Amino acid sequence: MQETEGPGRRVVVHIPHASVVIPQDVQDTFIVRGRELEHEQLRMTDWYTDELYRGLVATDATICFPVSRLVVDPERFLDDEREPMAAKGMGATYMRTSDGRALRGAMPVPERERLLARFYEPHHRNLTRAAERALADGGQCLIVDGHSFPSQPLPCDLDQTLHRPDICIGSDPRHTPQWLAGEAVDVFARRGLRVEVDRPFSGAMVPAQFYGTDMRVHAVMIEISRRCYMDEATGAKLRGFDDFRALVHEALRDLMTTYVSHRD
């Protein structure tokens, strides 16, 4: 495995939406079931991102959420007042599907709190600890937030523009320096992919402990259009999946190499 860390900086890879696991006791609370549930997972899962992003850094620096985002979404704010997708019924605990149908029945507050304590909170503790270890080892830390997105907007998406790029780079105004966002664009554009920044999705994951207070933590979100590597109608990998994965790994290793060698 290629070494990506260097003096002064470390990298943590975060993969939040790759899993399709729904524990049976949680699935029993869903209204949507069977083929309808399978279809919703086909639309909402960031398929194969565990393969596209895993293996870039040492195993203990890759944090992958173990269950489906339909159980709990670790990238949503806990407070619905702060979470834009809560208006769509898709806050930290989804109540509606991507097309607005009821996913669950009413969820009492204690049930929501149990779900968050079981899945959301341990995941964020793991991510925070990984960032803390990175800071202790290197002094600065980059969180690469790995996602994918459908080639056409879902009804729930805030950006309904039909034309979508191959790669979306998400940035945070406090934790994504301009040079870092620019390099993230360049590593994919040099490989012939169409890249945009903060469209159709924006932002980048930063653990709450560090957000807005510790500028040693940097973050960049990488969103890959699923049309680049899979059949979106069936979920099957395209024939060229392995070659595309190699391209993604090369691009991201270039980004990491630039990050660890950059001097402000």
C-alpha positions in Angstrom: 0.0 0.0 0.0 1.3 3.4 -0.9 2.2 5.5 2.1 0.3 8.8 2.0 1.2 10.4 5.3 4.1 12.7 5.7 5.6 14.9 8.4 3.1 17.4 9.8 -0.1 16.1 8.2 -2.2 12.9 8.3 -5.3 11.8 6.3 -8.5 10.2 7.5 -11.0 8.7 5.0 -14.7 8.8 5.9 -17.2 6.6 4.1 -20.7 7.2 5.5 -23.2 5.8 3.0 -21.9 2.6 1.5 -23.7 0.1 3.7 -27.0 -1.6 2.9 -27.3 -3.3 6.3 -30.6 -2.7 8.1 -30.9 -4.6 11.4 -34.2 -6.6 11.5 -35.5 -4.9 14.6 -35.1 -1.5 12.7 -36.6 -2.9 9.5 -39.6 -4.0 11.5 -40.4 -0.3 12.2 -40.4 0.6 8.4 -43.6 1.0 6.5 -41.8 0.6 3.2 -40.7 -3.0 2.7 -39.8 -5.7 0.2 -39.1 -4.5 -3.3 -40.0 -1.0 -2.4 -37.3 -0.9 0.2 -34.8 -2.5 -2.1 -35.6 0.2 -4.7 -35.2 2.9 -2.1 -31.8 1.5 -1.1 -30.8 1.4 -4.8 -31.5 5.1 -5.0 -30.1 6.2 -1.6 -27.0 4.0 -1.1 -23.6 5.3 -2.1 -22.9 2.1 -3.9 -19.4 0.6 -3.9 -17.9 3.7 -2.2 -16.3 1.3 0.3 -14.3 -0.1 -2.7 -13.7 3.2 -4.4 -12.3 4.9 -1.3 -11.0 2.1 0.9 -7.3 1.2 0.8 -6.1 4.8 0.3 -4.6 5.1 3.8 -3.9 2.7 6.7 -6.9 0.7 7.9 -7.3 2.5 11.2 -7.6 5.8 9.3 -10.7 4.7 7.3 -14.0 5.1 9.1 -16.9 3.4 7.4 -20.5 3.6 8.8 -21.7 0.1 9.4 -25.4 0.4 8.6 -27.6 1.9 5.9 -28.3 5.6 6.0 -32.0 4.6 6.1 -31.4 3.5 9.7 -29.6 6.7 10.7 -27.7 9.2 8.6 -24.4 10.1 10.2 -23.9 13.1 8.0 -27.0 14.9 9.2 -27.1 17.4 12.0 -28.9 16.0 15.1 -30.8 19.2 15.5 -33.5 19.4 12.9 -33.4 23.2 13.1 -29.9 23.1 11.7 -30.5 20.3 9.2 -31.9 21.5 5.8 -33.0 18.0 4.8 -35.2 17.7 7.9 -37.8 19.7 6.0 -37.9 16.7 3.5 -38.4 14.3 6.4 -34.7 13.2 6.0 -32.9 14.5 9.1 -30.6 12.2 11.1 -33.5 9.7 11.3 -35.3 9.4 8.0 -39.1 9.6 8.2 -39.7 9.8 4.5 -38.3 8.2 1.3 -36.5 10.0 -1.4 -39.8 10.6 -3.2 -41.7 11.8 -0.1 -43.5 8.6 0.9 -43.6 7.6 4.6 -40.6 5.4 5.5 -41.5 4.9 9.1 -44.5 5.6 11.3 -44.4 8.0 14.1 -41.1 7.8 16.0 -41.3 8.6 19.8 -38.4 10.6 21.1 -37.0 7.7 23.2 -36.9 5.5 20.2 -35.0 8.1 18.2 -32.5 8.6 21.0 -31.9 4.8 21.2 -31.1 4.7 17.5 -28.7 7.6 17.7 -27.0 6.1 20.8 -26.7 2.8 19.0 -25.4 4.0 15.6 -24.8 7.7 15.2 -23.0 8.5 18.4 -20.4 5.6 18.3 -19.6 6.4 14.7 -18.9 10.1 15.4 -16.8 9.1 18.4 -14.8 6.8 16.1 -14.4 9.6 13.6 -13.4 12.1 16.3 -10.8 9.7 17.7 -9.3 9.1 14.3 -9.0 12.9 13.8 -7.5 13.2 17.3 -4.9 10.5 16.5 -4.1 12.2 13.3 -3.5 15.5 15.0 -1.4 13.9 17.7 0.7 12.1 15.1 1.1 14.9 12.5 -0.2 18.2 13.8 -2.8 18.6 11.0 -5.5 16.4 9.6 -7.4 16.0 6.3 -10.8 14.3 6.3 -11.7 12.9 2.9 -15.4 12.5 2.9 -16.2 9.8 0.3 -19.6 9.8 -1.5 -21.4 9.0 -4.8 -24.5 10.5 -6.3 -27.2 9.6 -9.0 -26.7 11.0 -12.5 -30.2 12.5 -12.3 -31.7 14.4 -9.3 -33.8 12.6 -6.8 -37.1 14.3 -5.8 -35.6 15.0 -2.4 -32.4 16.7 -3.7 -32.2 20.4 -3.1 -30.4 21.0 -6.4 -32.7 19.9 -9.2 -30.4 21.0 -12.1 -30.5 18.1 -14.6 -26.9 18.6 -15.9 -24.6 17.0 -13.3 -20.8 16.7 -13.4 -18.8 13.4 -13.1 -17.2 14.6 -9.9 -18.5 17.1 -7.3 -16.0 18.6 -4.8 -17.6 19.7 -1.6 -16.0 22.3 0.5 -16.4 24.0 3.9 -15.7 27.8 4.1 -13.7 27.3 7.3 -12.0 23.9 6.9 -11.3 23.7 3.1 -8.5 26.0 2.0 -8.9 27.3 -1.6 -5.7 25.6 -2.6 -7.0 22.2 -1.4 -10.3 22.6 -3.2 -8.4 23.6 -6.3 -6.1 20.6 -6.1 -9.1 18.3 -5.7 -10.6 19.7 -8.9 -7.3 19.3 -10.7 -6.5 15.7 -9.9 -9.8 14.6 -11.5 -9.9 17.1 -14.3 -6.4 16.0 -15.4 -8.0 12.5 -15.9 -10.7 13.8 -18.2 -13.6 14.0 -15.8 -16.0 16.9 -15.6 -15.7 18.5 -12.1 -17.6 21.2 -10.3 -17.3 22.6 -6.8 -20.3 22.5 -4.3 -22.7 21.4 -7.0 -25.0 19.4 -6.9 -23.9 18.9 -3.3 -21.9 21.1 -0.9 -20.1 20.9 2.4 -17.6 18.5 3.9 -17.6 16.5 7.1 -15.8 17.9 10.1 -16.3 16.4 13.6 -18.4 18.7 15.8 -15.5 18.9 18.4 -13.3 20.7 15.8 -15.8 22.5 13.7 -15.1 26.2 13.5 -12.6 26.1 16.4 -9.6 24.0 15.2 -8.2 25.0 11.9 -5.7 22.2 12.0 -8.6 20.0 10.7 -9.1 20.2 7.0 -11.9 18.6 5.0 -12.9 17.9 1.4 -15.9 16.0 0.1 -15.5 13.8 -3.0 -18.8 12.9 -4.8 -18.6 10.6 -7.8 -21.5 10.2 -10.3 -22.7 6.6 -10.2 -22.9 6.6 -14.0 -19.1 6.5 -14.1 -19.0 3.0 -12.6 -22.4 1.3 -12.2 -25.7 0.5 -13.9 -28.0 2.8 -11.9 -31.1 0.8 -12.9 -29.8 -2.5 -11.5 -27.0 -1.6 -9.1 -24.5 -3.8 -11.1 -20.9 -2.7 -11.6 -20.0 -1.6 -15.1 -17.4 -3.7 -17.0 -14.8 -1.0 -16.5 -15.3 -0.7 -12.7 -11.8 -1.9 -11.8 -10.2 0.5 -14.2 -12.3 3.4 -12.8 -11.5 2.5 -9.3 -7.8 2.5 -10.1 -8.3 6.0 -11.7 -10.0 7.2 -8.5 -7.2 5.8 -6.3 -4.6 7.5 -8.4 -6.3 10.8 -8.3 -6.9 10.7 -4.6 -3.3 9.6 -3.8 -2.2 12.6 -5.9 -4.4 14.8 -3.7 -3.1 13.3 -0.5 0.5 13.6 -1.7 0.0 17.3 -2.4 -1.7 17.7 1.0 1.0 16.2 3.1 3.7 18.1 1.2 2.0 21.4 1.1 3.5 24.3 3.1 1.3 27.2 4.0 
